[in-house]
Structures are given as structure tokens and as C-alpha cells.
């Protein structure tokens, strides 16, 4: 596995100190989960970001309106989580994720045809810890994974804008276009998702990940401000995926 050219981060105290008991009984530390997080809309249950970027990020926030709650536990058994065991997972009401409990901020703007694909909204929060036989090269000691069945664009507003937090990274990885009645063009700098990110009063994420099937020449079109190419990594050779990691800057590095 090729690791990205990103700095490794120390595990945050809130994640290091949490226990299965406190995770079950205490209020969800939503501010801590969002701060420095990896935000991945139209994510499905793609475990690859955790496999490739665990340690660069410790908190992953996945959002997809087409996933079922009962499939979340199955997804945790994916290859990207190999070497990890579940410390605990819990259901989280959506109102606990947004400032002032205003769940209307999660409301999607979808085509009528999407009704057969969109699932009922829910949120599951899991903390995974590395098996004793695993090594640091396989990932950090713990990972937080927040999965929300919701629309990725209003969820950015509900989570980050309402709580006045900025994620460390945003990932646009083959979001599917209109395949699943998605009304957004995540890649378009003038579309709703880019505008939501750019207009956040607290600032921009440090990194933008952009990629999918095909070689790196497919992923040179990127949002304004994210013009510094940090790295291209191969993403599972059998699926021929490539991910570009972009930073804020004015110079394209070769």
C-alpha cells in the first residue's frame, strides 16, 4: 500500500481517552469529531480512505443518502478496516449533530426520481481500535468513523457551518454524477457543494482529494484555490483508481 505524502498526526486526546462506557453514556463530542476531520460526501461505505489515510486523519465523516443502517455493521468488516476491532458503535440522533438541533439543515434537494433510492436518514458513530497484533504501519491506534445517511451538500452546512468548524480535508471521489439522481456536480467550482465549502465563514479545508477510476490525467481539473498538487497515489490497482491530493496555493507542483 502506498501511503500519501501527508504528515502523520498524533491521535487527539478526546479519541485516546474515550472508552466504550463513556462513548455509550456521554453526549457525542461532535465538535471534536468534526475538528480536523476528513469529510467524504457520496461516500458509500468506501473503506479505502481509512486504509490509505488513517494516521494522516483520525476522524472520518462519511455521508451518503443511499445507504441502509443494517449495512453499516457489515461495512465495518471491510478490508480497509483489517487489523481493527470495534470498540463501540452507537446510533446518534441527527439533532445532536447540528447547532441548535435544527435538523432542517440536513434537508436534501433531490430529483423526484430519487425517492426509490434515498434511504431514511440516520447516523451511526463507531470507534475502531487496532488489534494488538497490528503495527503502526497498518494505521493509527484508533479511528473515529461517523456515518450519516443524508445528502452530502446540506450536510456540510449542517455539520461544519452550523458548528463553526472546518474539516481538514474534503474528498470528491467518483461521486456518481446523475447515476443516483444526484442533483450536484461536486467537481464544478460554481455548483452548490463548492459554493457551500467556499462560503464557510470559518475558512477552507486544508486539503482537497479528487479522484476515481483512471489515471492522474483525469483529475487535473480542480476547484480554485486548490492548485498545489501534493501527491498522486494509486488506489487499489485492481480498480484502477487514482487520487490526487491538492492543497491551497498558486503553484502546481510536478
C-alpha positions in Angstrom: 0.0 0.0 0.0 1.3 3.4 -1.0 0.9 6.0 1.8 0.1 9.6 0.8 2.7 12.3 1.2 0.8 13.9 4.1 2.0 14.5 7.7 1.1 11.9 10.3 -0.9 13.3 13.1 -0.9 12.5 16.8 -4.1 10.9 18.0 -6.2 13.6 19.6 -6.8 13.4 23.4 -10.6 13.0 23.1 -10.2 9.9 21.0 -7.4 8.5 23.1 -9.3 8.9 26.3 -12.7 7.6 25.2 -14.0 4.3 26.5 -16.8 2.0 25.4 -18.7 3.1 28.5 -18.3 6.9 28.1 -19.0 6.6 24.4 -22.3 5.0 25.2 -23.3 7.4 28.0 -21.8 10.8 27.3 -23.0 13.3 24.8 -21.4 12.8 21.4 -18.4 15.1 21.1 -19.4 16.5 17.8 -17.1 19.5 17.8 -14.1 17.2 18.4 -15.2 14.7 15.8 -15.6 17.4 13.2 -12.4 19.4 14.0 -9.6 18.2 11.8 -11.8 15.6 10.1 -11.9 14.0 6.7 -15.3 14.8 5.0 -16.4 12.4 2.3 -19.8 13.1 0.6 -21.3 10.5 -1.7 -19.1 8.0 0.1 -21.0 4.8 0.1 -19.2 2.5 2.6 -15.8 3.1 0.9 -13.2 1.8 3.4 -10.2 2.8 1.2 -9.7 6.4 2.7 -9.3 4.8 6.1 -6.8 2.3 4.8 -4.8 5.0 3.0 -5.2 8.0 5.2 -5.5 6.6 8.7 -2.9 8.4 10.8 -3.0 11.4 8.5 -6.5 11.8 9.8 -8.1 10.2 12.8 -11.7 11.2 12.3 -13.6 10.3 9.2 -17.1 11.7 8.4 -18.9 9.8 5.6 -22.2 11.0 4.1 -24.4 9.2 1.6 -28.2 9.2 1.2 -28.4 5.8 -0.4 -27.1 3.5 2.3 -29.1 1.4 4.8 -28.5 1.3 8.5 -28.3 -2.5 8.7 -25.4 -2.5 6.2 -23.2 -0.3 8.4 -22.0 -3.1 10.6 -21.2 -5.3 7.5 -19.2 -2.4 6.1 -17.0 -2.3 9.2 -15.8 -5.7 8.3 -14.3 -4.4 5.0 -10.7 -4.8 4.0 -10.0 -1.2 4.8 -10.6 -2.0 8.5 -8.4 -5.1 8.5 -6.5 -5.2 11.8 -9.1 -3.2 13.7 -11.8 -4.2 16.1 -14.8 -2.3 17.1 -14.6 -0.5 20.5 -18.2 0.5 20.2 -20.8 1.9 17.9 -23.9 3.8 18.7 -26.9 5.4 17.0 -26.8 9.2 17.1 -30.0 11.3 16.5 -29.4 13.9 13.8 -30.4 16.7 16.0 -27.3 16.0 18.2 -25.0 16.8 15.2 -26.2 20.3 14.3 -26.1 23.5 16.2 -29.4 24.2 18.0 -30.7 20.8 16.9 -32.1 22.2 13.6 -32.3 19.0 11.6 -33.9 21.0 8.7 -30.4 21.9 7.7 -30.0 18.3 6.5 -32.9 18.6 4.2 -31.9 17.4 0.7 -32.6 18.9 -2.6 -33.1 15.9 -4.8 -34.9 14.9 -8.0 -38.3 13.3 -7.6 -37.0 10.1 -9.1 -34.6 9.7 -6.2 -37.3 8.6 -3.8 -36.7 4.9 -4.6 -33.0 5.2 -3.9 -32.8 7.6 -0.9 -32.9 5.9 2.5 -34.4 7.2 5.7 -31.9 9.5 7.5 -29.8 8.1 10.3 -26.4 8.5 11.9 -24.1 5.8 13.3 -20.8 6.6 15.1 -18.1 4.0 15.5 -14.7 4.0 17.2 -12.3 1.3 16.0 -9.1 0.3 17.7 -6.1 -1.5 16.3 -5.7 -5.2 17.1 -2.7 -5.9 19.4 -1.0 -7.9 16.7 -1.2 -5.0 14.2 1.5 -2.4 13.6 1.7 1.3 13.2 2.2 0.8 9.5 -1.3 -0.5 9.3 -2.8 2.6 10.8 -3.3 4.6 14.0 -4.3 3.1 17.3 -7.8 4.4 17.0 -10.1 5.7 14.3 -13.4 7.5 14.6 -16.0 7.0 11.8 -19.2 9.0 11.7 -21.6 7.8 9.0 -24.6 9.8 8.1 -27.3 8.8 5.7 -28.1 12.2 4.3 -27.4 14.5 1.4 -23.7 15.5 1.2 -24.2 19.1 0.4 -26.7 20.3 3.0 -24.8 18.0 5.5 -21.7 20.1 5.1 -23.7 23.2 6.1 -25.5 21.3 8.9 -22.3 19.9 10.4 -19.5 22.3 9.7 -21.1 25.7 9.1 -23.6 25.4 11.9 -20.9 24.2 14.4 -18.4 26.7 13.1 -15.8 24.0 12.4 -13.7 23.4 9.3 -12.7 19.9 8.2 -9.0 19.2 7.5 -9.9 17.6 4.1 -12.8 17.2 1.7 -12.9 14.2 -0.6 -14.5 14.1 -4.1 -14.0 10.5 -5.2 -16.2 9.4 -8.1 -19.4 10.8 -6.6 -21.5 9.3 -9.4 -23.0 12.4 -11.1 -26.6 11.8 -12.1 -26.3 8.0 -11.7 -28.2 8.0 -8.4 -30.3 11.1 -9.1 -27.7 13.4 -7.6 -28.5 17.0 -8.5 -25.0 18.2 -7.9 -21.8 18.4 -9.8 -19.3 18.1 -7.0 -16.4 18.9 -9.3 -17.9 22.2 -10.6 -16.5 25.2 -8.8 -19.8 27.0 -9.4 -22.1 24.3 -8.2 -23.7 24.0 -4.8 -21.1 21.9 -3.0 -18.2 24.1 -3.9 -20.1 27.2 -3.0 -21.0 25.7 0.4 -17.4 25.0 1.1 -16.1 28.3 -0.2 -18.7 30.4 1.7 -18.0 28.8 5.1 -17.2 31.9 7.3 -14.6 30.0 9.2 -12.4 29.2 6.2 -11.5 26.4 3.8 -10.3 22.8 4.4 -6.5 22.4 4.1 -6.7 19.6 1.6 -9.0 18.6 -1.3 -8.9 15.0 -2.5 -10.0 14.4 -6.1 -10.0 11.2 -8.0 -11.6 8.0 -9.1 -11.2 5.4 -11.9 -8.4 6.1 -14.5 -5.0 7.7 -14.4 -3.9 11.0 -12.9 -4.6 12.9 -16.2 -8.3 12.6 -15.5 -8.1 14.6 -12.3 -6.2 17.8 -13.1 -9.4 19.9 -13.1 -9.8 21.2 -9.6 -11.5 23.9 -7.6 -10.0 27.4 -7.5 -7.6 27.9 -4.6 -6.6 24.2 -4.6 -3.9 24.4 -7.2 -0.9 22.9 -5.3 -0.6 19.3 -6.2 0.8 17.5 -3.2 0.7 13.9 -4.3 -1.0 11.4 -6.6 -1.5 7.9 -5.2 -2.6 4.6 -6.8 -5.8 3.4 -5.2 -6.1 -0.3 -5.5 -4.6 -1.4 -8.7 -7.4 -3.9 -9.4 -9.9 -1.0 -9.7 -7.5 1.4 -11.5 -8.3 4.3 -9.2 -6.1 7.3 -8.7 -6.4 10.0 -6.1 -4.9 13.5 -6.3 -4.2 15.4 -3.1 -4.4 19.1 -3.5 -3.5 22.0 -1.2 -4.3 25.7 -1.2 -1.8 27.5 -3.3 -1.0 29.2 -6.6 1.7 26.8 -7.9 1.2 23.4 -9.5 4.0 21.1 -8.5 5.1 18.4 -10.9 
